[in-house]
Amino acid sequence: MTKDFRHYYLALNDEQRQSFADSTLTTKRYIDSKLLNKNRSKRPGARRGLMRSLAEATNGELSYADMVDYFYGENEEQAA
């Protein structure tokens, strides 16, 4: 199973999530309510700068390409 942003973020504890959000110049609430939606079509399209910030905040665990795939890649059903 490929690790994606959702899995990465949900593995963090509450304090780590807050620190992560702070480092990306967004809010924990925005990440929780918008960026983690399981239905890819209901996620807002992330800006290039936000995707770069999210990737950098993972300290190398996820790349910018991983973020692009998470927000704009094929649906799992189509990829199978």
N, C-alpha and C positions, 0 to 999 in steps of 0.2 A: 504494500500500500504506500503510495506516494504521500509524503508529508506535505501538507499545504498550509497556507496562512491560518486557516480556521483551526486546524489541529495544533499548530504551533502556539497560537494565542490562548486556546483553551487549556493548554498544559501549564500555563503560567498561573501563579497564585494571585490573589487580588492586589497585593502590593506591587508585584512585578507588572501586572497589567496597567496599573496606574503609572508606573515609571515608564513603561513602554509607550503609553499614550502621550505622556509629557515629552518624551524624546522625539516623537513624530509630529509635535505641534498640533495635535488633535485631542479629542477627549475620549476617555474610556467609554462614556455613554454612546458617542458616535460609532466607535468601533463595535461595541456590543449590539447596538440596535440596527446599524446599517451594513457594516462591512462583513458581518458574520452570517448573514442570511444564507441558509442552506440552498435556497433556490437562486441560482446564479442570475436568472433573468430579473430578480427583484433587488439585486445589489445595485447601488449606484455605480456608474462608471467612475473609477478612481482616476484622478489626474496623475500625470506622469510624475510630478514632484512628490505626491503623496505615496505612490508606489515605491519610489526610490527611498523615501524616508522609512517606510515600513520595512523594506528589505534591509536597509542599513541597521535598523533597530534590532534585527534578529541576530546581529553579530556573526554573519556568515552562514547561518543555518538555512536561510532562504535567499535566493537571488532576485534581482529585478525581473528576470525572465520568469521565475516562479510566481511573482506577483502578477505579471501580465497574464500568465496562464490562469491564475486563480480568478481574476476579474473578467478576462475576455476570452479565455480558452473555450474549447468545445465542452458541451455538456457531457456528463458521464455516459448517458444513454446513447449519444451520438458517437462517442469514441469507441464503444464496444463493438 
